[in-house]
Amino acid sequence: MGNIDSSKALKLGIAFSLLFSGFIWIAGQLWFQQPELLPKPQGIPFWYKWQLNEPTLISRASAWILYLGHQSTIWWLIYAAQKEQPKYTSGLHWFNIAALVANALFITLHLLQTGIWYDALAQDVLEISAQYS
């Protein structure tokens, strides 16, 4: 699996990011509907406006399950890489490729979750906390 060098991986990653950004824009134009959002309460300095007015158990559970699945996968890959103690190389190790695939998978699942239930972790997490995660 070390046949993908880091330069090629970078180019593939940039291409994927551009294509996926275009896909998000297209989905926003053709698929996503504007939901009824929670109005901003008086006296709240930080307010993330993209919160559903009436979140459901499935909208919250789906977001948290995907978040925890993504975190668990990436932390397991970090553990596996640390345990393996690989030598430096100009190519990618199996865990580098697995991390790229996992990130692509989970951002795709996040887009689907957003399109179906719209909500993410905004109901349960302060907006400012995104700066520290």
C-alpha positions in Angstrom: 0.0 0.0 0.0 3.0 2.3 0.1 2.8 3.0 -3.6 0.9 6.3 -3.2 3.6 9.0 -2.5 2.7 12.0 -0.4 2.7 14.4 -3.4 0.2 12.3 -5.3 -1.9 12.0 -2.1 -1.9 15.7 -1.7 -3.1 16.3 -5.3 -5.8 13.6 -4.9 -6.9 15.2 -1.6 -7.2 18.7 -3.1 -9.1 17.3 -6.1 -11.5 15.4 -3.8 -12.0 18.5 -1.7 -12.9 20.6 -4.7 -15.2 18.0 -6.1 -16.9 17.4 -2.8 -17.3 21.2 -2.3 -19.1 21.3 -5.6 -21.2 18.4 -4.6 -22.2 20.2 -1.4 -23.2 23.3 -3.4 -25.3 21.2 -5.9 -26.9 19.4 -3.0 -27.8 22.7 -1.4 -29.4 23.9 -4.6 -31.3 20.7 -5.5 -31.8 18.6 -2.4 -31.6 20.5 0.9 -34.6 22.4 2.1 -34.6 25.4 4.3 -35.8 24.1 7.7 -37.5 26.1 10.4 -34.6 27.3 12.6 -34.6 28.1 16.3 -34.8 31.9 16.8 -32.0 33.6 18.7 -32.8 34.2 22.4 -32.3 37.7 23.8 -29.1 38.4 25.6 -27.1 35.5 24.1 -23.7 36.8 22.7 -22.8 33.6 20.8 -25.5 32.0 18.8 -25.3 29.3 16.2 -28.3 29.9 14.1 -28.3 26.6 12.2 -30.3 24.8 14.9 -33.7 23.1 14.3 -36.6 24.7 16.0 -37.8 21.2 17.0 -35.0 18.6 17.1 -35.9 15.0 17.3 -34.3 12.0 18.9 -33.2 10.6 15.5 -31.7 14.0 14.4 -29.6 14.1 17.6 -28.8 10.4 17.8 -27.7 10.2 14.2 -25.3 13.2 14.6 -23.8 11.9 17.8 -23.4 8.3 16.5 -21.6 9.6 13.4 -19.5 12.0 15.5 -18.5 9.3 17.9 -17.9 6.8 15.1 -15.6 9.2 13.4 -13.7 10.1 16.6 -13.3 6.4 17.5 -12.0 5.5 14.0 -9.4 8.2 13.9 -8.2 7.6 17.5 -8.0 3.9 16.8 -5.9 4.6 13.6 -3.6 6.9 15.7 -3.2 4.1 18.3 -2.4 1.6 15.5 0.1 3.9 14.0 1.8 4.5 17.3 1.9 0.9 18.1 3.4 -0.1 14.8 6.1 2.6 15.0 6.7 2.8 11.2 9.8 4.3 9.6 9.4 7.5 7.6 8.8 7.1 3.9 7.8 9.3 1.0 4.8 7.1 0.5 1.7 6.6 2.6 1.3 3.8 5.2 -1.8 1.8 5.4 -3.1 3.8 8.3 -2.6 7.1 6.4 -4.8 5.7 3.6 -7.3 4.4 6.1 -7.5 7.8 7.7 -8.1 9.5 4.4 -10.8 6.9 3.5 -12.4 7.2 6.9 -12.5 11.0 6.7 -14.0 10.8 3.2 -16.6 8.3 4.4 -17.6 10.3 7.5 -17.9 13.7 5.7 -20.1 11.9 3.1 -22.3 10.4 5.9 -22.4 13.9 7.5 -23.7 15.4 4.3 -26.4 12.7 4.1 -27.3 13.2 7.7 -27.5 16.9 7.1 -29.7 16.4 4.0 -32.1 14.1 5.9 -32.3 15.6 9.4 -30.4 18.9 8.9 -29.3 19.0 12.5 -25.9 18.2 13.8 -24.4 18.7 17.2 -25.5 22.4 17.4 -28.4 21.6 19.8 -26.0 20.1 22.4 -22.6 21.9 21.9 -21.7 25.6 22.2 -20.6 27.1 18.9 -17.4 28.4 20.5 -16.4 24.9 21.5 -15.7 24.2 17.8 -12.6 26.4 18.2 -11.1 23.9 20.6 -12.0 20.6 19.1 
